[in-house]
Amino acid sequence: MKYRVTLVESEEGWAIWCDDLPGCCSQGATREEALGNIREAIAEYLAAKTVGLQGDAGVRTVLHEEVLV
């Protein structure tokens, strides 16, 4: 599957996040390292989501809301 990511360069390296997966982010010293790290983060995110879909008795409610700042 393909996912769109956003990369931001700073003095410390590269920050990267997946636009379609909330909270799925990583970083790297180089662009290539950041891309490798986000691939791993996406795989872990999707694996965790699959486990979550099977049911977690401790989770009662998940909400997504917008806030105005």
PDB file of N, CA, C, O and CB in Angstrom:
ATOM      1  N   MET A   1       0.843  -1.179   0.000  1.00  0.00           N
ATOM      2  CA  MET A   1       0.000   0.000   0.000  1.00  0.00           C
ATOM      3  C   MET A   1       0.885   1.238   0.000  1.00  0.00           C
ATOM      4  O   MET A   1       2.011   1.216   0.497  1.00  0.00           O
ATOM      5  CB  MET A   1      -0.958   0.000   1.217  1.00  0.00           C
ATOM      6  N   LYS A   2       0.370   2.289  -0.552  1.00  0.00           N
ATOM      7  CA  LYS A   2       1.081   3.556  -0.564  1.00  0.00           C
ATOM      8  C   LYS A   2       0.439   4.516   0.427  1.00  0.00           C
ATOM      9  O   LYS A   2      -0.785   4.591   0.535  1.00  0.00           O
ATOM     10  CB  LYS A   2       1.093   4.163  -1.979  1.00  0.00           C
ATOM     11  N   TYR A   3       1.277   5.244   1.145  1.00  0.00           N
ATOM     12  CA  TYR A   3       0.826   6.267   2.078  1.00  0.00           C
ATOM     13  C   TYR A   3       1.599   7.542   1.817  1.00  0.00           C
ATOM     14  O   TYR A   3       2.807   7.507   1.583  1.00  0.00           O
ATOM     15  CB  TYR A   3       1.000   5.806   3.544  1.00  0.00           C
ATOM     16  N   ARG A   4       0.909   8.663   1.857  1.00  0.00           N
ATOM     17  CA  ARG A   4       1.560   9.961   1.698  1.00  0.00           C
ATOM     18  C   ARG A   4       2.176  10.360   3.029  1.00  0.00           C
ATOM     19  O   ARG A   4       1.541  10.245   4.077  1.00  0.00           O
ATOM     20  CB  ARG A   4       0.553  11.044   1.202  1.00  0.00           C
ATOM     21  N   VAL A   5       3.429  10.834   2.979  1.00  0.00           N
ATOM     22  CA  VAL A   5       4.111  11.290   4.181  1.00  0.00           C
ATOM     23  C   VAL A   5       4.562  12.735   3.997  1.00  0.00           C
ATOM     24  O   VAL A   5       4.716  13.217   2.875  1.00  0.00           O
ATOM     25  CB  VAL A   5       5.316  10.379   4.509  1.00  0.00           C
ATOM     26  N   THR A   6       4.766  13.409   5.112  1.00  0.00           N
ATOM     27  CA  THR A   6       5.271  14.781   5.113  1.00  0.00           C
ATOM     28  C   THR A   6       6.628  14.773   5.796  1.00  0.00           C
ATOM     29  O   THR A   6       6.782  14.219   6.884  1.00  0.00           O
ATOM     30  CB  THR A   6       4.278  15.763   5.832  1.00  0.00           C
ATOM     31  N   LEU A   7       7.610  15.391   5.153  1.00  0.00           N
ATOM     32  CA  LEU A   7       8.959  15.504   5.701  1.00  0.00           C
ATOM     33  C   LEU A   7       9.265  16.960   5.991  1.00  0.00           C
ATOM     34  O   LEU A   7       8.941  17.841   5.195  1.00  0.00           O
ATOM     35  CB  LEU A   7      10.005  14.913   4.730  1.00  0.00           C
ATOM     36  N   VAL A   8       9.891  17.213   7.137  1.00  0.00           N
ATOM     37  CA  VAL A   8      10.291  18.569   7.511  1.00  0.00           C
ATOM     38  C   VAL A   8      11.748  18.509   7.954  1.00  0.00           C
ATOM     39  O   VAL A   8      12.097  17.786   8.887  1.00  0.00           O
ATOM     40  CB  VAL A   8       9.367  19.158   8.648  1.00  0.00           C
ATOM     41  N   GLU A   9      12.597  19.286   7.266  1.00  0.00           N
ATOM     42  CA  GLU A   9      14.018  19.318   7.615  1.00  0.00           C
ATOM     43  C   GLU A   9      14.285  20.403   8.646  1.00  0.00           C
ATOM     44  O   GLU A   9      13.760  21.512   8.553  1.00  0.00           O
ATOM     45  CB  GLU A   9      14.883  19.549   6.362  1.00  0.00           C
ATOM     46  N   SER A  10      15.114  20.063   9.636  1.00  0.00           N
ATOM     47  CA  SER A  10      15.538  21.037  10.644  1.00  0.00           C
ATOM     48  C   SER A  10      17.034  20.857  10.886  1.00  0.00           C
ATOM     49  O   SER A  10      17.687  20.049  10.226  1.00  0.00           O
ATOM     50  CB  SER A  10      14.727  20.868  11.980  1.00  0.00           C
ATOM     51  N   GLU A  11      17.558  21.602  11.821  1.00  0.00           N
ATOM     52  CA  GLU A  11      18.977  21.474  12.136  1.00  0.00           C
ATOM     53  C   GLU A  11      19.312  20.103  12.715  1.00  0.00           C
ATOM     54  O   GLU A  11      20.443  19.637  12.576  1.00  0.00           O
ATOM     55  CB  GLU A  11      19.393  22.559  13.110  1.00  0.00           C
ATOM     56  N   GLU A  12      18.339  19.446  13.367  1.00  0.00           N
ATOM     57  CA  GLU A  12      18.560  18.135  13.976  1.00  0.00           C
ATOM     58  C   GLU A  12      18.406  16.974  13.003  1.00  0.00           C
ATOM     59  O   GLU A  12      18.806  15.855  13.323  1.00  0.00           O
ATOM     60  CB  GLU A  12      17.613  17.947  15.116  1.00  0.00           C
ATOM     61  N   GLY A  13      17.843  17.206  11.837  1.00  0.00           N
ATOM     62  CA  GLY A  13      17.596  16.135  10.870  1.00  0.00           C
ATOM     63  C   GLY A  13      16.219  16.297  10.248  1.00  0.00           C
ATOM     64  O   GLY A  13      15.792  17.408   9.933  1.00  0.00           O
ATOM     65  N   TRP A  14      15.538  15.186  10.078  1.00  0.00           N
ATOM     66  CA  TRP A  14      14.242  15.172   9.404  1.00  0.00           C
ATOM     67  C   TRP A  14      13.157  14.630  10.321  1.00  0.00           C
ATOM     68  O   TRP A  14      13.326  13.583  10.945  1.00  0.00           O
ATOM     69  CB  TRP A  14      14.312  14.338   8.124  1.00  0.00           C
ATOM     70  N   ALA A  15      12.053  15.342  10.399  1.00  0.00           N
ATOM     71  CA  ALA A  15      10.835  14.846  11.047  1.00  0.00           C
ATOM     72  C   ALA A  15       9.929  14.354   9.931  1.00  0.00           C
ATOM     73  O   ALA A  15       9.904  14.935   8.846  1.00  0.00           O
ATOM     74  CB  ALA A  15      10.124  15.963  11.931  1.00  0.00           C
ATOM     75  N   ILE A  16       9.193  13.296  10.191  1.00  0.00           N
ATOM     76  CA  ILE A  16       8.329  12.726   9.159  1.00  0.00           C
ATOM     77  C   ILE A  16       7.083  12.150   9.803  1.00  0.00           C
ATOM     78  O   ILE A  16       7.147  11.582  10.894  1.00  0.00           O
ATOM     79  CB  ILE A  16       9.072  11.639   8.349  1.00  0.00           C
ATOM     80  N   TRP A  17       5.947  12.295   9.130  1.00  0.00           N
ATOM     81  CA  TRP A  17       4.708  11.692   9.621  1.00  0.00           C
ATOM     82  C   TRP A  17       3.848  11.272   8.450  1.00  0.00           C
ATOM     83  O   TRP A  17       3.963  11.793   7.341  1.00  0.00           O
ATOM     84  CB  TRP A  17       3.938  12.668  10.533  1.00  0.00           C
ATOM     85  N   CYS A  18       2.979  10.309   8.734  1.00  0.00           N
ATOM     86  CA  CYS A  18       2.069   9.792   7.723  1.00  0.00           C
ATOM     87  C   CYS A  18       0.772  10.586   7.797  1.00  0.00           C
ATOM     88  O   CYS A  18       0.104  10.603   8.831  1.00  0.00           O
ATOM     89  CB  CYS A  18       1.808   8.264   7.920  1.00  0.00           C
ATOM     90  N   ASP A  19       0.425  11.234   6.711  1.00  0.00           N
ATOM     91  CA  ASP A  19      -0.746  12.113   6.677  1.00  0.00           C
ATOM     92  C   ASP A  19      -2.060  11.371   6.943  1.00  0.00           C
ATOM     93  O   ASP A  19      -3.010  11.960   7.459  1.00  0.00           O
ATOM     94  CB  ASP A  19      -0.822  12.806   5.335  1.00  0.00           C
ATOM     95  N   ASP A  20      -2.118  10.081   6.593  1.00  0.00           N
ATOM     96  CA  ASP A  20      -3.369   9.326   6.713  1.00  0.00           C
ATOM     97  C   ASP A  20      -3.506   8.541   8.013  1.00  0.00           C
ATOM     98  O   ASP A  20      -4.566   7.973   8.279  1.00  0.00           O
ATOM     99  CB  ASP A  20      -3.487   8.382   5.565  1.00  0.00           C
ATOM    100  N   LEU A  21      -2.447   8.499   8.831  1.00  0.00           N
ATOM    101  CA  LEU A  21      -2.478   7.699  10.051  1.00  0.00           C
ATOM    102  C   LEU A  21      -2.155   8.601  11.249  1.00  0.00           C
ATOM    103  O   LEU A  21      -0.984   8.853  11.533  1.00  0.00           O
ATOM    104  CB  LEU A  21      -1.469   6.506   9.962  1.00  0.00           C
ATOM    105  N   PRO A  22      -3.168   9.079  11.941  1.00  0.00           N
ATOM    106  CA  PRO A  22      -2.956  10.016  13.049  1.00  0.00           C
ATOM    107  C   PRO A  22      -1.990   9.471  14.102  1.00  0.00           C
ATOM    108  O   PRO A  22      -2.150   8.351  14.587  1.00  0.00           O
ATOM    109  CB  PRO A  22      -4.284  10.349  13.704  1.00  0.00           C
ATOM    110  N   GLY A  23      -0.997  10.272  14.444  1.00  0.00           N
ATOM    111  CA  GLY A  23      -0.033   9.896  15.463  1.00  0.00           C
ATOM    112  C   GLY A  23       1.111   9.037  14.963  1.00  0.00           C
ATOM    113  O   GLY A  23       2.003   8.691  15.738  1.00  0.00           O
ATOM    114  N   CYS A  24       1.108   8.685  13.687  1.00  0.00           N
ATOM    115  CA  CYS A  24       2.171   7.853  13.117  1.00  0.00           C
ATOM    116  C   CYS A  24       3.273   8.776  12.614  1.00  0.00           C
ATOM    117  O   CYS A  24       3.148   9.397  11.559  1.00  0.00           O
ATOM    118  CB  CYS A  24       1.629   6.935  11.959  1.00  0.00           C
ATOM    119  N   CYS A  25       4.360   8.857  13.390  1.00  0.00           N
ATOM    120  CA  CYS A  25       5.436   9.780  13.043  1.00  0.00           C
ATOM    121  C   CYS A  25       6.777   9.183  13.424  1.00  0.00           C
ATOM    122  O   CYS A  25       6.854   8.214  14.179  1.00  0.00           O
ATOM    123  CB  CYS A  25       5.239  11.138  13.734  1.00  0.00           C
ATOM    124  N   SER A  26       7.832   9.780  12.888  1.00  0.00           N
ATOM    125  CA  SER A  26       9.176   9.329  13.192  1.00  0.00           C
ATOM    126  C   SER A  26      10.141  10.454  12.864  1.00  0.00           C
ATOM    127  O   SER A  26       9.737  11.598  12.658  1.00  0.00           O
ATOM    128  CB  SER A  26       9.531   8.036  12.407  1.00  0.00           C
ATOM    129  N   GLN A  27      11.427  10.112  12.819  1.00  0.00           N
ATOM    130  CA  GLN A  27      12.457  11.086  12.481  1.00  0.00           C
ATOM    131  C   GLN A  27      13.689  10.342  12.010  1.00  0.00           C
ATOM    132  O   GLN A  27      13.762   9.116  12.091  1.00  0.00           O
ATOM    133  CB  GLN A  27      12.790  12.002  13.689  1.00  0.00           C
ATOM    134  N   GLY A  28      14.654  11.099  11.517  1.00  0.00           N
ATOM    135  CA  GLY A  28      15.913  10.506  11.103  1.00  0.00           C
ATOM    136  C   GLY A  28      16.954  11.584  10.878  1.00  0.00           C
ATOM    137  O   GLY A  28      16.618  12.742  10.632  1.00  0.00           O
ATOM    138  N   ALA A  29      18.212  11.203  10.963  1.00  0.00           N
ATOM    139  CA  ALA A  29      19.299  12.148  10.745  1.00  0.00           C
ATOM    140  C   ALA A  29      19.366  12.569   9.278  1.00  0.00           C
ATOM    141  O   ALA A  29      19.748  13.694   8.957  1.00  0.00           O
ATOM    142  CB  ALA A  29      20.636  11.536  11.185  1.00  0.00           C
ATOM    143  N   THR A  30      18.985  11.637   8.389  1.00  0.00           N
ATOM    144  CA  THR A  30      18.954  11.927   6.953  1.00  0.00           C
ATOM    145  C   THR A  30      17.546  11.659   6.430  1.00  0.00           C
ATOM    146  O   THR A  30      16.726  11.022   7.091  1.00  0.00           O
ATOM    147  CB  THR A  30      20.010  11.067   6.179  1.00  0.00           C
ATOM    148  N   ARG A  31      17.292  12.161   5.230  1.00  0.00           N
ATOM    149  CA  ARG A  31      15.987  11.929   4.598  1.00  0.00           C
ATOM    150  C   ARG A  31      15.751  10.431   4.425  1.00  0.00           C
ATOM    151  O   ARG A  31      14.661   9.931   4.702  1.00  0.00           O
ATOM    152  CB  ARG A  31      15.901  12.654   3.225  1.00  0.00           C
ATOM    153  N   GLU A  32      16.781   9.718   3.963  1.00  0.00           N
ATOM    154  CA  GLU A  32      16.661   8.282   3.731  1.00  0.00           C
ATOM    155  C   GLU A  32      16.382   7.527   5.027  1.00  0.00           C
ATOM    156  O   GLU A  32      15.563   6.608   5.050  1.00  0.00           O
ATOM    157  CB  GLU A  32      17.930   7.746   3.080  1.00  0.00           C
ATOM    158  N   GLU A  33      17.065   7.916   6.107  1.00  0.00           N
ATOM    159  CA  GLU A  33      16.823   7.271   7.393  1.00  0.00           C
ATOM    160  C   GLU A  33      15.399   7.537   7.864  1.00  0.00           C
ATOM    161  O   GLU A  33      14.735   6.632   8.370  1.00  0.00           O
ATOM    162  CB  GLU A  33      17.831   7.760   8.441  1.00  0.00           C
ATOM    163  N   ALA A  34      14.925   8.768   7.703  1.00  0.00           N
ATOM    164  CA  ALA A  34      13.562   9.110   8.110  1.00  0.00           C
ATOM    165  C   ALA A  34      12.543   8.289   7.323  1.00  0.00           C
ATOM    166  O   ALA A  34      11.567   7.803   7.894  1.00  0.00           O
ATOM    167  CB  ALA A  34      13.300  10.615   7.910  1.00  0.00           C
ATOM    168  N   LEU A  35      12.761   8.131   6.025  1.00  0.00           N
ATOM    169  CA  LEU A  35      11.846   7.335   5.201  1.00  0.00           C
ATOM    170  C   LEU A  35      11.837   5.872   5.637  1.00  0.00           C
ATOM    171  O   LEU A  35      10.777   5.249   5.696  1.00  0.00           O
ATOM    172  CB  LEU A  35      12.235   7.437   3.721  1.00  0.00           C
ATOM    173  N   GLY A  36      13.007   5.324   5.941  1.00  0.00           N
ATOM    174  CA  GLY A  36      13.069   3.954   6.444  1.00  0.00           C
ATOM    175  C   GLY A  36      12.351   3.813   7.775  1.00  0.00           C
ATOM    176  O   GLY A  36      11.647   2.832   8.016  1.00  0.00           O
ATOM    177  N   ASN A  37      12.538   4.809   8.639  1.00  0.00           N
ATOM    178  CA  ASN A  37      11.902   4.768   9.957  1.00  0.00           C
ATOM    179  C   ASN A  37      10.386   4.875   9.862  1.00  0.00           C
ATOM    180  O   ASN A  37       9.672   4.221  10.622  1.00  0.00           O
ATOM    181  CB  ASN A  37      12.440   5.885  10.834  1.00  0.00           C
ATOM    182  N   ILE A  38       9.880   5.704   8.926  1.00  0.00           N
ATOM    183  CA  ILE A  38       8.423   5.847   8.822  1.00  0.00           C
ATOM    184  C   ILE A  38       7.807   4.589   8.208  1.00  0.00           C
ATOM    185  O   ILE A  38       6.672   4.236   8.526  1.00  0.00           O
ATOM    186  CB  ILE A  38       8.055   7.092   7.975  1.00  0.00           C
ATOM    187  N   ARG A  39       8.547   3.919   7.336  1.00  0.00           N
ATOM    188  CA  ARG A  39       8.034   2.646   6.807  1.00  0.00           C
ATOM    189  C   ARG A  39       7.829   1.654   7.953  1.00  0.00           C
ATOM    190  O   ARG A  39       6.807   0.970   8.019  1.00  0.00           O
ATOM    191  CB  ARG A  39       9.009   2.055   5.743  1.00  0.00           C
ATOM    192  N   GLU A  40       8.803   1.584   8.845  1.00  0.00           N
ATOM    193  CA  GLU A  40       8.691   0.701  10.006  1.00  0.00           C
ATOM    194  C   GLU A  40       7.559   1.157  10.929  1.00  0.00           C
ATOM    195  O   GLU A  40       6.806   0.330  11.443  1.00  0.00           O
ATOM    196  CB  GLU A  40      10.023   0.660  10.779  1.00  0.00           C
ATOM    197  N   ALA A  41       7.437   2.461  11.137  1.00  0.00           N
ATOM    198  CA  ALA A  41       6.383   2.998  12.007  1.00  0.00           C
ATOM    199  C   ALA A  41       4.998   2.694  11.435  1.00  0.00           C
ATOM    200  O   ALA A  41       4.080   2.348  12.178  1.00  0.00           O
ATOM    201  CB  ALA A  41       6.558   4.521  12.191  1.00  0.00           C
ATOM    202  N   ILE A  42       4.847   2.823  10.120  1.00  0.00           N
ATOM    203  CA  ILE A  42       3.561   2.528   9.481  1.00  0.00           C
ATOM    204  C   ILE A  42       3.218   1.053   9.650  1.00  0.00           C
ATOM    205  O   ILE A  42       2.076   0.716   9.962  1.00  0.00           O
ATOM    206  CB  ILE A  42       3.593   2.904   7.981  1.00  0.00           C
ATOM    207  N   ALA A  43       4.189   0.176   9.448  1.00  0.00           N
ATOM    208  CA  ALA A  43       3.943  -1.259   9.606  1.00  0.00           C
ATOM    209  C   ALA A  43       3.509  -1.576  11.039  1.00  0.00           C
ATOM    210  O   ALA A  43       2.573  -2.348  11.248  1.00  0.00           O
ATOM    211  CB  ALA A  43       5.206  -2.068   9.238  1.00  0.00           C
ATOM    212  N   GLU A  44       4.185  -0.986  12.018  1.00  0.00           N
ATOM    213  CA  GLU A  44       3.829  -1.209  13.425  1.00  0.00           C
ATOM    214  C   GLU A  44       2.454  -0.626  13.740  1.00  0.00           C
ATOM    215  O   GLU A  44       1.672  -1.236  14.469  1.00  0.00           O
ATOM    216  CB  GLU A  44       4.890  -0.589  14.353  1.00  0.00           C
ATOM    217  N   TYR A  45       2.158   0.548  13.195  1.00  0.00           N
ATOM    218  CA  TYR A  45       0.864   1.198  13.402  1.00  0.00           C
ATOM    219  C   TYR A  45      -0.258   0.296  12.884  1.00  0.00           C
ATOM    220  O   TYR A  45      -1.254   0.070  13.571  1.00  0.00           O
ATOM    221  CB  TYR A  45       0.824   2.580  12.696  1.00  0.00           C
ATOM    222  N   LEU A  46      -0.082  -0.213  11.666  1.00  0.00           N
ATOM    223  CA  LEU A  46      -1.107  -1.061  11.066  1.00  0.00           C
ATOM    224  C   LEU A  46      -1.260  -2.371  11.829  1.00  0.00           C
ATOM    225  O   LEU A  46      -2.376  -2.866  11.988  1.00  0.00           O
ATOM    226  CB  LEU A  46      -0.772  -1.344   9.605  1.00  0.00           C
ATOM    227  N   ALA A  47      -0.152  -2.939  12.304  1.00  0.00           N
ATOM    228  CA  ALA A  47      -0.223  -4.168  13.089  1.00  0.00           C
ATOM    229  C   ALA A  47      -0.973  -3.921  14.392  1.00  0.00           C
ATOM    230  O   ALA A  47      -1.790  -4.745  14.801  1.00  0.00           O
ATOM    231  CB  ALA A  47       1.188  -4.712  13.377  1.00  0.00           C
ATOM    232  N   ALA A  48      -0.704  -2.802  15.042  1.00  0.00           N
ATOM    233  CA  ALA A  48      -1.391  -2.471  16.297  1.00  0.00           C
ATOM    234  C   ALA A  48      -2.869  -2.208  16.048  1.00  0.00           C
ATOM    235  O   ALA A  48      -3.716  -2.571  16.864  1.00  0.00           O
ATOM    236  CB  ALA A  48      -0.742  -1.244  16.965  1.00  0.00           C
ATOM    237  N   LYS A  49      -3.175  -1.578  14.921  1.00  0.00           N
ATOM    238  CA  LYS A  49      -4.575  -1.298  14.592  1.00  0.00           C
ATOM    239  C   LYS A  49      -5.336  -2.596  14.366  1.00  0.00           C
ATOM    240  O   LYS A  49      -6.493  -2.714  14.771  1.00  0.00           O
ATOM    241  CB  LYS A  49      -4.673  -0.400  13.344  1.00  0.00           C
ATOM    242  N   THR A  50      -4.699  -3.571  13.723  1.00  0.00           N
ATOM    243  CA  THR A  50      -5.331  -4.867  13.486  1.00  0.00           C
ATOM    244  C   THR A  50      -5.623  -5.564  14.803  1.00  0.00           C
ATOM    245  O   THR A  50      -6.700  -6.137  14.972  1.00  0.00           O
ATOM    246  CB  THR A  50      -4.441  -5.752  12.602  1.00  0.00           C
ATOM    247  N   VAL A  51      -4.693  -5.525  15.731  1.00  0.00           N
ATOM    248  CA  VAL A  51      -4.900  -6.112  17.047  1.00  0.00           C
ATOM    249  C   VAL A  51      -6.041  -5.392  17.756  1.00  0.00           C
ATOM    250  O   VAL A  51      -6.882  -6.028  18.391  1.00  0.00           O
ATOM    251  CB  VAL A  51      -3.605  -6.045  17.890  1.00  0.00           C
ATOM    252  N   GLY A  52      -6.071  -4.063  17.648  1.00  0.00           N
ATOM    253  CA  GLY A  52      -7.124  -3.271  18.274  1.00  0.00           C
ATOM    254  C   GLY A  52      -8.496  -3.585  17.718  1.00  0.00           C
ATOM    255  O   GLY A  52      -9.483  -3.552  18.453  1.00  0.00           O
ATOM    256  N   LEU A  53      -8.575  -3.890  16.429  1.00  0.00           N
ATOM    257  CA  LEU A  53      -9.851  -4.214  15.816  1.00  0.00           C
ATOM    258  C   LEU A  53     -10.396  -5.552  16.308  1.00  0.00           C
ATOM    259  O   LEU A  53     -11.602  -5.795  16.248  1.00  0.00           O
ATOM    260  CB  LEU A  53      -9.711  -4.234  14.310  1.00  0.00           C
ATOM    261  N   GLN A  54      -9.507  -6.421  16.793  1.00  0.00           N
ATOM    262  CA  GLN A  54      -9.946  -7.717  17.311  1.00  0.00           C
ATOM    263  C   GLN A  54     -10.587  -7.576  18.680  1.00  0.00           C
ATOM    264  O   GLN A  54     -11.213  -8.509  19.185  1.00  0.00           O
ATOM    265  CB  GLN A  54      -8.772  -8.686  17.384  1.00  0.00           C
ATOM    266  N   GLY A  55     -10.428  -6.416  19.269  1.00  0.00           N
ATOM    267  CA  GLY A  55     -11.099  -6.160  20.542  1.00  0.00           C
ATOM    268  C   GLY A  55     -10.139  -6.045  21.706  1.00  0.00           C
ATOM    269  O   GLY A  55      -9.246  -6.874  21.881  1.00  0.00           O
ATOM    270  N   ASP A  56     -10.330  -5.033  22.477  1.00  0.00           N
ATOM    271  CA  ASP A  56      -9.562  -4.817  23.694  1.00  0.00           C
ATOM    272  C   ASP A  56     -10.578  -4.539  24.790  1.00  0.00           C
ATOM    273  O   ASP A  56     -11.225  -3.492  24.797  1.00  0.00           O
ATOM    274  CB  ASP A  56      -8.518  -3.635  23.540  1.00  0.00           C
ATOM    275  N   ALA A  57     -10.714  -5.474  25.709  1.00  0.00           N
ATOM    276  CA  ALA A  57     -11.733  -5.360  26.752  1.00  0.00           C
ATOM    277  C   ALA A  57     -11.545  -4.127  27.609  1.00  0.00           C
ATOM    278  O   ALA A  57     -12.505  -3.650  28.214  1.00  0.00           O
ATOM    279  CB  ALA A  57     -11.722  -6.586  27.625  1.00  0.00           C
ATOM    280  N   GLY A  58     -10.314  -3.590  27.679  1.00  0.00           N
ATOM    281  CA  GLY A  58     -10.060  -2.425  28.512  1.00  0.00           C
ATOM    282  C   GLY A  58     -10.484  -1.118  27.865  1.00  0.00           C
ATOM    283  O   GLY A  58     -10.587  -0.100  28.551  1.00  0.00           O
ATOM    284  N   VAL A  59     -10.731  -1.120  26.570  1.00  0.00           N
ATOM    285  CA  VAL A  59     -11.115   0.106  25.871  1.00  0.00           C
ATOM    286  C   VAL A  59     -12.627   0.157  25.759  1.00  0.00           C
ATOM    287  O   VAL A  59     -13.250  -0.738  25.187  1.00  0.00           O
ATOM    288  CB  VAL A  59     -10.457   0.185  24.464  1.00  0.00           C
ATOM    289  N   ARG A  60     -13.214   1.215  26.314  1.00  0.00           N
ATOM    290  CA  ARG A  60     -14.671   1.349  26.271  1.00  0.00           C
ATOM    291  C   ARG A  60     -15.115   2.285  25.164  1.00  0.00           C
ATOM    292  O   ARG A  60     -16.105   2.017  24.484  1.00  0.00           O
ATOM    293  CB  ARG A  60     -15.195   1.848  27.603  1.00  0.00           C
ATOM    294  N   THR A  61     -14.389   3.388  24.976  1.00  0.00           N
ATOM    295  CA  THR A  61     -14.802   4.395  24.007  1.00  0.00           C
ATOM    296  C   THR A  61     -13.586   5.054  23.379  1.00  0.00           C
ATOM    297  O   THR A  61     -12.607   5.355  24.062  1.00  0.00           O
ATOM    298  CB  THR A  61     -15.697   5.450  24.670  1.00  0.00           C
ATOM    299  N   VAL A  62     -13.656   5.272  22.081  1.00  0.00           N
ATOM    300  CA  VAL A  62     -12.641   6.042  21.368  1.00  0.00           C
ATOM    301  C   VAL A  62     -13.377   7.168  20.654  1.00  0.00           C
ATOM    302  O   VAL A  62     -14.317   6.918  19.900  1.00  0.00           O
ATOM    303  CB  VAL A  62     -11.815   5.141  20.352  1.00  0.00           C
ATOM    304  N   LEU A  63     -12.954   8.405  20.889  1.00  0.00           N
ATOM    305  CA  LEU A  63     -13.599   9.561  20.283  1.00  0.00           C
ATOM    306  C   LEU A  63     -12.595  10.376  19.492  1.00  0.00           C
ATOM    307  O   LEU A  63     -11.422  10.461  19.855  1.00  0.00           O
ATOM    308  CB  LEU A  63     -14.264  10.428  21.348  1.00  0.00           C
ATOM    309  N   HIS A  64     -13.063  10.969  18.421  1.00  0.00           N
ATOM    310  CA  HIS A  64     -12.276  11.939  17.656  1.00  0.00           C
ATOM    311  C   HIS A  64     -13.101  13.222  17.644  1.00  0.00           C
ATOM    312  O   HIS A  64     -14.262  13.224  17.235  1.00  0.00           O
ATOM    313  CB  HIS A  64     -11.947  11.422  16.175  1.00  0.00           C
ATOM    314  N   GLU A  65     -12.495  14.293  18.089  1.00  0.00           N
ATOM    315  CA  GLU A  65     -13.206  15.573  18.131  1.00  0.00           C
ATOM    316  C   GLU A  65     -12.306  16.665  17.584  1.00  0.00           C
ATOM    317  O   GLU A  65     -11.083  16.525  17.560  1.00  0.00           O
ATOM    318  CB  GLU A  65     -13.662  15.914  19.573  1.00  0.00           C
ATOM    319  N   GLU A  66     -12.916  17.743  17.149  1.00  0.00           N
ATOM    320  CA  GLU A  66     -12.183  18.913  16.708  1.00  0.00           C
ATOM    321  C   GLU A  66     -12.251  19.973  17.786  1.00  0.00           C
ATOM    322  O   GLU A  66     -13.274  20.132  18.452  1.00  0.00           O
ATOM    323  CB  GLU A  66     -12.737  19.448  15.377  1.00  0.00           C
ATOM    324  N   VAL A  67     -11.158  20.697  17.953  1.00  0.00           N
ATOM    325  CA  VAL A  67     -11.145  21.810  18.904  1.00  0.00           C
ATOM    326  C   VAL A  67     -10.707  23.070  18.169  1.00  0.00           C
ATOM    327  O   VAL A  67      -9.884  23.007  17.255  1.00  0.00           O
ATOM    328  CB  VAL A  67     -10.199  21.513  20.115  1.00  0.00           C
ATOM    329  N   LEU A  68     -11.240  24.182  18.555  1.00  0.00           N
ATOM    330  CA  LEU A  68     -10.896  25.456  17.972  1.00  0.00           C
ATOM    331  C   LEU A  68      -9.880  26.140  18.863  1.00  0.00           C
ATOM    332  O   LEU A  68     -10.090  26.278  20.068  1.00  0.00           O
ATOM    333  CB  LEU A  68     -12.145  26.334  17.777  1.00  0.00           C
ATOM    334  N   VAL A  69      -8.785  26.566  18.271  1.00  0.00           N
ATOM    335  CA  VAL A  69      -7.724  27.226  19.038  1.00  0.00           C
ATOM    336  C   VAL A  69      -7.568  28.648  18.548  1.00  0.00           C
ATOM    337  O   VAL A  69      -6.725  29.387  19.057  1.00  0.00           O
ATOM    338  CB  VAL A  69      -6.382  26.459  18.918  1.00  0.00           C
TER     339      VAL A  69
END
